[in-house]
Amino acid sequence: MSDPAGSSPLSTPAPVPSSGAGRALPLIPLVPTASAPATDAGATFYEQIGGRPTFEKLVRTFYSGVAADPVLVAMYPEEDLEGAIQRLTGFLEQYWGGPTTYSQERGHPRLRMRHNPFKVNPDARDRWLTHMRAAVDSLQLAPLQDATLWDYLERAAHAMVNTFEE
């Protein structure tokens, strides 16, 4: 059953400003789109934080932690994590307004479906978050950029949990 037009929180107009101007405030997407919203300066978040070199550093730092983590590394069928590094880098670049290479090569991200074959329990999630937090910290982003990136990564990690079995 589809939602009636306008019933989605993403399509609900913003309240009219109290100044009486009579104009609705612009809609702001709650999630970045394939063409992530640009800032007033015209730069996407991807560009603001340094583009590909920043995302490569983030993901390579993250996977150096994963490689040393017996719970997480066991989820990867490859002895070499390079394929996983390239996939996560491409996904994050696209999500934050960079190149759309990920979708061109792999189609829709379908994160839950792609992670479903693996036992992602709260322990695995917490380990993932520990390594990702260290990776985000290594970037030394401005506080708002750090918080923006971390908010997404933390929500995504919680959404990937698919079992509570140990």
Secondary structure, 3 states (H helix, E strand, C coil): CCCCCCCCCCCCCCCCCCCCCCCCCCCCCCCCCCCCCCCCCCCCHHHHCCCHHHHHHHHHHHHHHHHCCHHHHCCCCCCCCHHHHHHHHHHHHHHCCCCCHHHHHHCCCCHHHHHCCCCCCHHHHHHHHHHHHHHHHHHCCCHHHHHHHHHHHHHHHHHHCCCCCC
